[in-house]
Amino acid sequence: MANKKITFYYSEKNKKAFRLPEKYSHHIVLTEEYKEELKTAFLDAKKNKNKKSKKGKKTAKKKKIIDANLIIRITALIVMVASLAVIIDKVYDYYTDIDYDLGQKESFGVVAVPNEVLSKRDTPLYPEIKTENGLPVESLDYPDVYDPMAVAQFGEAYPDFVYYIYMEMGGFVIDYPVVQGADNDYYLRRNMDGEDNISGTLFMDFRNDRETLKGHNIVYGHNMQNGTMFGNLKNYADKKFFYEHDTIYTFSAKEVIAWKIFSAYETTTDNYYIKTTFENDEEYVKFINELKSDSRHKVDYELTAESDVLTLSTCHNYNNINGRFVIHAVKVAASPLV
C-alpha cells in the first residue's frame, strides 16, 4: 500500500481533497498542513497549465500571422502575373493592329507621304471662305499623300470604305481609312476584314450620307494608349497645338476635301453633340454654332446653313467615365483627286 500512488484533487468550493482516479465517492478529510500542500500543488499545476495554454495561443496566433502573410504574398504574385499577362496581351494586340494597318497600305499601295504638298499641280485652288469680320482665309493646296488609283482600288476591295482621313500633327499623323457600317457598333472592335481587333476601325456614323457628306458628319475612333487611331486628338486641348494643326483632309476616290477645325473640347455623353437630323436650317445653324461656342479655343469662322461640318469623337475617361474629346471642323474646299 505504501508503494501505491494516490492522486488528490483539492476543491476550493468544498475545502476538501478528493482522491483520483477513484469515482470521487470517498471524501478524505486532511490536516490543515497537508491541505495547504495540496492546495499549493494544485495552484502550481493550474499555473503551469495556464502558461502552456498562453504559449499555445501565442504559437497559434504567430502561425496564423505567418499563414496570412503567405496568403498575401501568393495573392500578390498571382495578381502580378495576371497583370503582366494582360499587359503583354495588350502590347501584342497593339503591334498586331499596327502590322495589319501597314499590311493593308502596302498591299494596295495606299501609303501616305507626309509633308509633300503639290502647289504647282494643274488643279483648282481651294476656294476662300469669309470670317465673321469679313477677312478671308488664305487659299489652300492639299498634301499629295495618296495615289488616286490606289485609293480607288482600296474602295473596290472594301465596300464600306468612305475615305482616308489625313491630319499632320507635328511629329505624327492621323492616317487611316474610314468606313461606314450598318450601325455604330460593328467596327468598334473589328478591322476592315471583320476580324476581332482591339483598335477597331475609324467609322462614320451610320446616319450620315456618305455620298454627299452634307450637314453634320461624325467619325468615331478609339483613344488608344499607344497614340494610334484617335489617341492624339487630346492634344487639341493645347491652344498652340490647336492653331498650328487646324486642317483635316479626307481623300476618297473622287475628291479630296479640306476641313478647317473651329472647335475642340472635352465633354461627356450627356452632351448630345452627335445630332445629325434637324427640323430646319435655323435649328442646324443654332446647333453648329453651339459646337463652336463650346470650344476651349476661339476662332472667328462664320457658320451658316450651307456649312458642312465634320466631327471627330473619341473616348476621354480622365475626368469622367463617360468622357469624350471631340473636335469639329467645317468644310472649306474640295478638289478632284488626280
C-alpha positions, 0 to 999 in steps of 0.5 A: 500500500505504501508503494501505491500512488494516490492522486488528490484533487483539492476543491476550493468550493468544498475545502476538501481533497478528493482522491483520483482516479477513484469515482470521487465517492470517498471524501478524505478529510486532511490536516490543515498542513497537508491541505495547504500542500495540496492546495499549493500543488494544485495552484502550481499545476493550474499555473503551469497549465495556464502558461502552456495554454498562453504559449499555445495561443501565442504559437497559434496566433504567430502561425496564423500571422505567418499563414496570412502573410503567405496568403498575401504574398501568393495573392500578390504574385498571382495578381502580378502575373495576371497583370503582366499577362494582360499587359503583354496581351495588350502590347501584342494586340497593339503591334498586331493592329499596327502590322495589319494597318501597314499590311493593308497600305502596302498591299494596295499601295495606299501609303501616305507621304507626309509633308509633300504638298503639290502647289504647282499641280494643274488643279483648282485652288481651294476656294476662300471662305469669309470670317465673321469680320469679313477677312478671308482665309488664305487659299489652300493646296492639299498634301499629295499623300495618296495615289488616286488609283490606289485609293480607288482600288482600296474602295473596290476591295472594301465596300464600306470604305468612305475615305482616308482621313489625313491630319499632320500633327507635328511629329505624327499623323492621323492616317487611316481609312474610314468606313461606314457600317450598318450601325455604330457598333460593328467596327468598334472592335473589328478591322476592315476584314471583320476580324476581332481587333482591339483598335477597331476601325475609324467609322462614320456614323451610320446616319450620315450620307456618305455620298454627299457628306452634307450637314453634320458628319461624325467619325468615331475612333478609339483613344488608344494608349499607344497614340494610334487611331484617335489617341492624339486628338487630346492634344487639341486641348493645347491652344498652340497645338490647336492653331498650328494643326487646324486642317483635316483632309479626307481623300476618297476616290473622287475628291479630296476635301479640306476641313478647317477645325473651329472647335475642340473640347472635352465633354461627356455623353450627356452632351448630345453633340452627335445630332445629325437630323434637324427640323430646319436650317435655323435649328442646324445653324443654332446647333453648329454654332453651339459646337463652336461656342463650346470650344476651349479655343476661339476662332472667328469662322462664320457658320451658316446653313450651307456649312458642312461640318465634320466631327471627330469623337473619341473616348476621354475617361480622365475626368469622367467615365463617360468622357469624350474629346471631340473636335469639329471642323467645317468644310472649306474646299474640295478638289478632284483627286488626280 
